[in-house]
Amino acid sequence: MFIKIEDFEEERIWSGTILRIFLKNQNEFYYSDRVFDIIIFENYTDEMGLGALQVSGYKAGKISLF
């Protein structure tokens, strides 16, 4: 089942959540793949909180953001 992020009903996204991203136009975004997955993880420093790691596609294994 797929849900648009704007229709996502949860108040929070938890560590371990996997998000599948579909891009309409891949040229206007950082990622070279049109479809890729990211997983949310806990960053164990007080300042950072959560991060996102790409788990599929050309940039798999790269940290997307903190």
Distance bins in CASP14 RR format, pairs under 12 A and 6 or more apart:
PFRMAT RR
TARGET T0000
AUTHOR 0000-0000-0000
RMODE 2
METHOD distances of the structure
MODEL  1
1 7 0 0 0 0 0 1 0 0 0 0 0
1 8 0 0 0 0 0 1 0 0 0 0 0
1 20 0 0 0 0 0 1 0 0 0 0 0
2 8 0 0 0 0 0 1 0 0 0 0 0
2 19 0 0 0 0 0 1 0 0 0 0 0
2 20 1 0 0 1 0 0 0 0 0 0 0
2 21 0 0 0 0 0 1 0 0 0 0 0
2 22 0 0 0 0 1 0 0 0 0 0 0
2 35 0 0 0 0 0 1 0 0 0 0 0
3 9 0 0 0 0 1 0 0 0 0 0 0
3 10 0 0 0 0 1 0 0 0 0 0 0
3 13 0 0 0 0 0 1 0 0 0 0 0
3 17 0 0 0 0 0 1 0 0 0 0 0
3 19 0 0 0 0 1 0 0 0 0 0 0
3 20 0 0 0 0 1 0 0 0 0 0 0
3 22 0 0 0 0 0 1 0 0 0 0 0
4 19 0 0 0 0 0 1 0 0 0 0 0
4 20 0 0 0 0 0 1 0 0 0 0 0
4 21 0 0 0 0 0 1 0 0 0 0 0
4 22 0 0 0 0 1 0 0 0 0 0 0
5 13 0 0 0 0 1 0 0 0 0 0 0
5 17 0 0 0 0 0 1 0 0 0 0 0
5 19 1 0 0 1 0 0 0 0 0 0 0
5 20 0 0 0 0 0 1 0 0 0 0 0
5 21 0 0 0 0 1 0 0 0 0 0 0
5 22 0 0 0 0 0 1 0 0 0 0 0
5 38 0 0 0 0 0 1 0 0 0 0 0
8 17 0 0 0 0 0 1 0 0 0 0 0
8 19 0 0 0 0 1 0 0 0 0 0 0
10 17 0 0 0 0 1 0 0 0 0 0 0
10 19 0 0 0 0 0 1 0 0 0 0 0
10 40 0 0 0 0 0 1 0 0 0 0 0
12 40 0 0 0 0 0 1 0 0 0 0 0
12 49 0 0 0 0 0 1 0 0 0 0 0
12 50 0 0 0 0 1 0 0 0 0 0 0
13 19 1 0 0 1 0 0 0 0 0 0 0
13 38 0 0 0 0 0 1 0 0 0 0 0
13 39 0 0 0 0 0 1 0 0 0 0 0
13 40 1 0 1 0 0 0 0 0 0 0 0
13 41 0 0 0 0 0 1 0 0 0 0 0
13 42 0 0 0 0 0 1 0 0 0 0 0
13 49 0 0 0 0 0 1 0 0 0 0 0
13 50 1 0 0 1 0 0 0 0 0 0 0
13 51 0 0 0 0 0 1 0 0 0 0 0
13 52 0 0 0 0 1 0 0 0 0 0 0
14 39 0 0 0 0 0 1 0 0 0 0 0
14 40 1 0 0 1 0 0 0 0 0 0 0
14 41 0 0 0 0 0 1 0 0 0 0 0
14 42 0 0 0 0 1 0 0 0 0 0 0
14 49 0 0 0 0 0 1 0 0 0 0 0
14 50 0 0 0 0 1 0 0 0 0 0 0
14 51 0 0 0 0 0 1 0 0 0 0 0
15 39 0 0 0 0 1 0 0 0 0 0 0
15 40 1 0 1 0 0 0 0 0 0 0 0
15 41 1 0 1 0 0 0 0 0 0 0 0
15 42 1 0 1 0 0 0 0 0 0 0 0
15 43 0 0 0 0 1 0 0 0 0 0 0
15 44 0 0 0 0 0 1 0 0 0 0 0
15 49 0 0 0 0 1 0 0 0 0 0 0
15 50 1 0 0 1 0 0 0 0 0 0 0
15 51 0 0 0 0 1 0 0 0 0 0 0
15 52 0 0 0 0 0 1 0 0 0 0 0
15 53 0 0 0 0 0 1 0 0 0 0 0
16 37 0 0 0 0 0 1 0 0 0 0 0
16 38 0 0 0 0 0 1 0 0 0 0 0
16 39 1 0 1 0 0 0 0 0 0 0 0
16 40 1 0 1 0 0 0 0 0 0 0 0
16 41 1 0 0 1 0 0 0 0 0 0 0
16 42 0 0 0 0 1 0 0 0 0 0 0
16 50 0 0 0 0 1 0 0 0 0 0 0
16 51 0 0 0 0 0 1 0 0 0 0 0
16 52 0 0 0 0 0 1 0 0 0 0 0
16 53 0 0 0 0 1 0 0 0 0 0 0
16 55 0 0 0 0 0 1 0 0 0 0 0
17 37 0 0 0 0 0 1 0 0 0 0 0
17 38 0 0 0 0 1 0 0 0 0 0 0
17 39 1 0 0 1 0 0 0 0 0 0 0
17 40 1 0 1 0 0 0 0 0 0 0 0
17 41 0 0 0 0 1 0 0 0 0 0 0
17 42 0 0 0 0 0 1 0 0 0 0 0
17 50 0 0 0 0 1 0 0 0 0 0 0
17 51 0 0 0 0 0 1 0 0 0 0 0
17 52 0 0 0 0 1 0 0 0 0 0 0
17 53 0 0 0 0 0 1 0 0 0 0 0
17 55 0 0 0 0 0 1 0 0 0 0 0
18 36 0 0 0 0 0 1 0 0 0 0 0
18 37 1 0 1 0 0 0 0 0 0 0 0
18 38 1 0 0 1 0 0 0 0 0 0 0
18 39 1 0 1 0 0 0 0 0 0 0 0
18 40 1 0 0 1 0 0 0 0 0 0 0
18 41 0 0 0 0 0 1 0 0 0 0 0
18 52 0 0 0 0 0 1 0 0 0 0 0
18 53 0 0 0 0 0 1 0 0 0 0 0
18 54 0 0 0 0 0 1 0 0 0 0 0
18 55 1 0 0 1 0 0 0 0 0 0 0
18 56 0 0 0 0 1 0 0 0 0 0 0
19 35 0 0 0 0 0 1 0 0 0 0 0
19 36 0 0 0 0 1 0 0 0 0 0 0
19 37 1 0 0 1 0 0 0 0 0 0 0
19 38 1 0 1 0 0 0 0 0 0 0 0
19 39 1 0 0 1 0 0 0 0 0 0 0
19 40 1 0 0 1 0 0 0 0 0 0 0
19 50 0 0 0 0 0 1 0 0 0 0 0
19 51 0 0 0 0 0 1 0 0 0 0 0
19 52 1 0 0 1 0 0 0 0 0 0 0
19 53 0 0 0 0 0 1 0 0 0 0 0
19 54 0 0 0 0 0 1 0 0 0 0 0
19 55 0 0 0 0 1 0 0 0 0 0 0
19 56 0 0 0 0 0 1 0 0 0 0 0
19 64 0 0 0 0 0 1 0 0 0 0 0
19 65 0 0 0 0 0 1 0 0 0 0 0
20 33 0 0 0 0 0 1 0 0 0 0 0
20 34 0 0 0 0 0 1 0 0 0 0 0
20 35 1 0 0 1 0 0 0 0 0 0 0
20 36 1 0 0 1 0 0 0 0 0 0 0
20 37 1 0 1 0 0 0 0 0 0 0 0
20 38 0 0 0 0 1 0 0 0 0 0 0
20 39 0 0 0 0 0 1 0 0 0 0 0
20 54 0 0 0 0 0 1 0 0 0 0 0
20 55 0 0 0 0 1 0 0 0 0 0 0
20 56 0 0 0 0 1 0 0 0 0 0 0
20 57 0 0 0 0 0 1 0 0 0 0 0
21 29 0 0 0 0 1 0 0 0 0 0 0
21 30 0 0 0 0 0 1 0 0 0 0 0
21 31 1 0 0 1 0 0 0 0 0 0 0
21 33 0 0 0 0 1 0 0 0 0 0 0
21 34 0 0 0 0 1 0 0 0 0 0 0
21 35 1 0 0 1 0 0 0 0 0 0 0
21 36 1 0 1 0 0 0 0 0 0 0 0
21 37 1 0 0 1 0 0 0 0 0 0 0
21 38 1 0 0 1 0 0 0 0 0 0 0
21 39 0 0 0 0 0 1 0 0 0 0 0
21 52 0 0 0 0 1 0 0 0 0 0 0
21 54 0 0 0 0 1 0 0 0 0 0 0
21 55 0 0 0 0 0 1 0 0 0 0 0
21 56 0 0 0 0 1 0 0 0 0 0 0
21 57 0 0 0 0 0 1 0 0 0 0 0
21 59 0 0 0 0 0 1 0 0 0 0 0
21 64 0 0 0 0 1 0 0 0 0 0 0
22 29 0 0 0 0 0 1 0 0 0 0 0
22 31 0 0 0 0 0 1 0 0 0 0 0
22 33 0 0 0 0 0 1 0 0 0 0 0
22 34 1 0 0 1 0 0 0 0 0 0 0
22 35 1 0 1 0 0 0 0 0 0 0 0
22 36 0 0 0 0 1 0 0 0 0 0 0
22 37 0 0 0 0 0 1 0 0 0 0 0
23 29 1 0 1 0 0 0 0 0 0 0 0
23 30 0 0 0 0 0 1 0 0 0 0 0
23 31 1 0 0 1 0 0 0 0 0 0 0
23 32 0 0 0 0 1 0 0 0 0 0 0
23 33 1 0 0 1 0 0 0 0 0 0 0
23 34 1 0 1 0 0 0 0 0 0 0 0
23 35 1 0 0 1 0 0 0 0 0 0 0
23 36 0 0 0 0 1 0 0 0 0 0 0
24 34 0 0 0 0 1 0 0 0 0 0 0
24 35 0 0 0 0 0 1 0 0 0 0 0
25 31 0 0 0 0 0 1 0 0 0 0 0
25 34 0 0 0 0 1 0 0 0 0 0 0
26 32 1 0 0 1 0 0 0 0 0 0 0
26 33 1 0 0 1 0 0 0 0 0 0 0
26 34 1 0 1 0 0 0 0 0 0 0 0
26 35 0 0 0 0 1 0 0 0 0 0 0
26 36 0 0 0 0 1 0 0 0 0 0 0
26 57 0 0 0 0 0 1 0 0 0 0 0
26 58 0 0 0 0 0 1 0 0 0 0 0
27 33 0 0 0 0 0 1 0 0 0 0 0
27 34 0 0 0 0 0 1 0 0 0 0 0
28 34 0 0 0 0 0 1 0 0 0 0 0
29 35 0 0 0 0 0 1 0 0 0 0 0
29 36 0 0 0 0 0 1 0 0 0 0 0
29 59 0 0 0 0 0 1 0 0 0 0 0
29 64 0 0 0 0 0 1 0 0 0 0 0
30 36 0 0 0 0 0 1 0 0 0 0 0
30 38 0 0 0 0 0 1 0 0 0 0 0
30 54 0 0 0 0 0 1 0 0 0 0 0
30 58 0 0 0 0 0 1 0 0 0 0 0
30 59 0 0 0 0 1 0 0 0 0 0 0
30 62 0 0 0 0 0 1 0 0 0 0 0
30 64 0 0 0 0 1 0 0 0 0 0 0
30 65 0 0 0 0 1 0 0 0 0 0 0
31 37 0 0 0 0 0 1 0 0 0 0 0
31 38 0 0 0 0 1 0 0 0 0 0 0
31 52 0 0 0 0 0 1 0 0 0 0 0
31 54 1 0 0 1 0 0 0 0 0 0 0
31 56 0 0 0 0 0 1 0 0 0 0 0
31 57 0 0 0 0 1 0 0 0 0 0 0
31 58 1 0 0 1 0 0 0 0 0 0 0
31 59 1 0 0 1 0 0 0 0 0 0 0
31 60 0 0 0 0 0 1 0 0 0 0 0
31 62 0 0 0 0 1 0 0 0 0 0 0
31 64 0 0 0 0 1 0 0 0 0 0 0
31 65 0 0 0 0 0 1 0 0 0 0 0
32 54 0 0 0 0 0 1 0 0 0 0 0
32 57 0 0 0 0 1 0 0 0 0 0 0
32 58 1 0 1 0 0 0 0 0 0 0 0
32 59 1 0 0 1 0 0 0 0 0 0 0
32 60 0 0 0 0 0 1 0 0 0 0 0
32 62 0 0 0 0 0 1 0 0 0 0 0
33 54 0 0 0 0 1 0 0 0 0 0 0
33 55 0 0 0 0 0 1 0 0 0 0 0
33 56 1 0 0 1 0 0 0 0 0 0 0
33 57 1 0 1 0 0 0 0 0 0 0 0
33 58 1 0 1 0 0 0 0 0 0 0 0
33 59 1 0 0 1 0 0 0 0 0 0 0
33 60 0 0 0 0 1 0 0 0 0 0 0
33 62 0 0 0 0 0 1 0 0 0 0 0
34 56 0 0 0 0 0 1 0 0 0 0 0
34 57 0 0 0 0 1 0 0 0 0 0 0
34 58 0 0 0 0 0 1 0 0 0 0 0
35 54 0 0 0 0 0 1 0 0 0 0 0
35 56 0 0 0 0 1 0 0 0 0 0 0
35 57 0 0 0 0 1 0 0 0 0 0 0
35 58 0 0 0 0 0 1 0 0 0 0 0
36 52 0 0 0 0 0 1 0 0 0 0 0
36 53 0 0 0 0 0 1 0 0 0 0 0
36 54 1 0 1 0 0 0 0 0 0 0 0
36 55 0 0 0 0 1 0 0 0 0 0 0
36 56 1 0 1 0 0 0 0 0 0 0 0
36 57 1 0 1 0 0 0 0 0 0 0 0
36 58 0 0 0 0 1 0 0 0 0 0 0
36 59 1 0 0 1 0 0 0 0 0 0 0
36 60 1 0 0 1 0 0 0 0 0 0 0
36 61 0 0 0 0 0 1 0 0 0 0 0
36 62 0 0 0 0 0 1 0 0 0 0 0
36 64 0 0 0 0 1 0 0 0 0 0 0
37 52 0 0 0 0 0 1 0 0 0 0 0
37 53 0 0 0 0 1 0 0 0 0 0 0
37 54 1 0 0 1 0 0 0 0 0 0 0
37 55 1 0 1 0 0 0 0 0 0 0 0
37 56 1 0 1 0 0 0 0 0 0 0 0
37 57 0 0 0 0 1 0 0 0 0 0 0
37 59 0 0 0 0 0 1 0 0 0 0 0
37 60 0 0 0 0 1 0 0 0 0 0 0
37 61 0 0 0 0 0 1 0 0 0 0 0
37 64 0 0 0 0 0 1 0 0 0 0 0
38 50 0 0 0 0 0 1 0 0 0 0 0
38 51 0 0 0 0 1 0 0 0 0 0 0
38 52 1 0 1 0 0 0 0 0 0 0 0
38 53 1 0 0 1 0 0 0 0 0 0 0
38 54 1 0 1 0 0 0 0 0 0 0 0
38 55 1 0 0 1 0 0 0 0 0 0 0
38 56 0 0 0 0 1 0 0 0 0 0 0
38 57 0 0 0 0 0 1 0 0 0 0 0
38 59 0 0 0 0 1 0 0 0 0 0 0
38 60 0 0 0 0 1 0 0 0 0 0 0
38 61 0 0 0 0 1 0 0 0 0 0 0
38 62 0 0 0 0 1 0 0 0 0 0 0
38 63 0 0 0 0 1 0 0 0 0 0 0
38 64 1 0 1 0 0 0 0 0 0 0 0
38 65 0 0 0 0 1 0 0 0 0 0 0
39 50 0 0 0 0 0 1 0 0 0 0 0
39 51 0 0 0 0 1 0 0 0 0 0 0
39 52 1 0 0 1 0 0 0 0 0 0 0
39 53 1 0 1 0 0 0 0 0 0 0 0
39 54 0 0 0 0 1 0 0 0 0 0 0
39 55 1 0 1 0 0 0 0 0 0 0 0
39 56 0 0 0 0 1 0 0 0 0 0 0
39 60 0 0 0 0 0 1 0 0 0 0 0
39 61 0 0 0 0 1 0 0 0 0 0 0
39 62 0 0 0 0 0 1 0 0 0 0 0
39 63 0 0 0 0 0 1 0 0 0 0 0
39 64 0 0 0 0 1 0 0 0 0 0 0
40 49 0 0 0 0 0 1 0 0 0 0 0
40 50 1 0 1 0 0 0 0 0 0 0 0
40 51 1 0 0 1 0 0 0 0 0 0 0
40 52 1 0 1 0 0 0 0 0 0 0 0
40 53 0 0 0 0 1 0 0 0 0 0 0
40 54 0 0 0 0 0 1 0 0 0 0 0
40 55 0 0 0 0 0 1 0 0 0 0 0
40 63 0 0 0 0 0 1 0 0 0 0 0
40 64 0 0 0 0 1 0 0 0 0 0 0
40 65 0 0 0 0 0 1 0 0 0 0 0
40 66 0 0 0 0 0 1 0 0 0 0 0
41 48 0 0 0 0 0 1 0 0 0 0 0
41 49 0 0 0 0 1 0 0 0 0 0 0
41 50 1 0 0 1 0 0 0 0 0 0 0
41 51 1 0 1 0 0 0 0 0 0 0 0
41 52 1 0 0 1 0 0 0 0 0 0 0
41 53 1 0 1 0 0 0 0 0 0 0 0
41 54 0 0 0 0 0 1 0 0 0 0 0
41 55 0 0 0 0 0 1 0 0 0 0 0
41 61 0 0 0 0 0 1 0 0 0 0 0
41 63 0 0 0 0 1 0 0 0 0 0 0
41 64 0 0 0 0 0 1 0 0 0 0 0
41 65 0 0 0 0 0 1 0 0 0 0 0
41 66 0 0 0 0 1 0 0 0 0 0 0
42 48 0 0 0 0 1 0 0 0 0 0 0
42 49 1 0 0 1 0 0 0 0 0 0 0
42 50 1 0 0 1 0 0 0 0 0 0 0
42 51 1 0 0 1 0 0 0 0 0 0 0
42 52 0 0 0 0 0 1 0 0 0 0 0
42 53 0 0 0 0 0 1 0 0 0 0 0
42 66 0 0 0 0 0 1 0 0 0 0 0
43 49 1 0 1 0 0 0 0 0 0 0 0
43 50 1 0 0 1 0 0 0 0 0 0 0
43 51 1 0 1 0 0 0 0 0 0 0 0
43 52 0 0 0 0 0 1 0 0 0 0 0
43 53 0 0 0 0 0 1 0 0 0 0 0
43 63 0 0 0 0 1 0 0 0 0 0 0
43 65 0 0 0 0 0 1 0 0 0 0 0
43 66 1 0 1 0 0 0 0 0 0 0 0
44 50 0 0 0 0 0 1 0 0 0 0 0
44 51 0 0 0 0 0 1 0 0 0 0 0
44 66 0 0 0 0 0 1 0 0 0 0 0
45 51 0 0 0 0 0 1 0 0 0 0 0
45 66 0 0 0 0 1 0 0 0 0 0 0
47 66 0 0 0 0 1 0 0 0 0 0 0
48 63 0 0 0 0 0 1 0 0 0 0 0
48 65 0 0 0 0 0 1 0 0 0 0 0
48 66 1 0 1 0 0 0 0 0 0 0 0
49 65 0 0 0 0 0 1 0 0 0 0 0
49 66 1 0 0 1 0 0 0 0 0 0 0
50 63 0 0 0 0 0 1 0 0 0 0 0
50 64 0 0 0 0 0 1 0 0 0 0 0
50 65 0 0 0 0 1 0 0 0 0 0 0
50 66 1 0 0 1 0 0 0 0 0 0 0
51 62 0 0 0 0 0 1 0 0 0 0 0
51 63 1 0 0 1 0 0 0 0 0 0 0
51 64 1 0 0 1 0 0 0 0 0 0 0
51 65 1 0 1 0 0 0 0 0 0 0 0
51 66 1 0 1 0 0 0 0 0 0 0 0
52 59 0 0 0 0 0 1 0 0 0 0 0
52 61 0 0 0 0 0 1 0 0 0 0 0
52 62 0 0 0 0 1 0 0 0 0 0 0
52 63 1 0 0 1 0 0 0 0 0 0 0
52 64 1 0 1 0 0 0 0 0 0 0 0
52 65 1 0 1 0 0 0 0 0 0 0 0
52 66 0 0 0 0 1 0 0 0 0 0 0
53 59 0 0 0 0 1 0 0 0 0 0 0
53 60 0 0 0 0 1 0 0 0 0 0 0
53 61 1 0 0 1 0 0 0 0 0 0 0
53 62 1 0 0 1 0 0 0 0 0 0 0
53 63 1 0 1 0 0 0 0 0 0 0 0
53 64 1 0 0 1 0 0 0 0 0 0 0
53 65 0 0 0 0 1 0 0 0 0 0 0
53 66 0 0 0 0 0 1 0 0 0 0 0
54 60 1 0 1 0 0 0 0 0 0 0 0
54 61 1 0 1 0 0 0 0 0 0 0 0
54 62 1 0 1 0 0 0 0 0 0 0 0
54 63 1 0 0 1 0 0 0 0 0 0 0
54 64 1 0 1 0 0 0 0 0 0 0 0
54 65 0 0 0 0 0 1 0 0 0 0 0
55 61 1 0 0 1 0 0 0 0 0 0 0
55 62 0 0 0 0 1 0 0 0 0 0 0
55 63 0 0 0 0 0 1 0 0 0 0 0
55 64 0 0 0 0 0 1 0 0 0 0 0
56 62 0 0 0 0 0 1 0 0 0 0 0
56 64 0 0 0 0 0 1 0 0 0 0 0
57 64 0 0 0 0 0 1 0 0 0 0 0
END
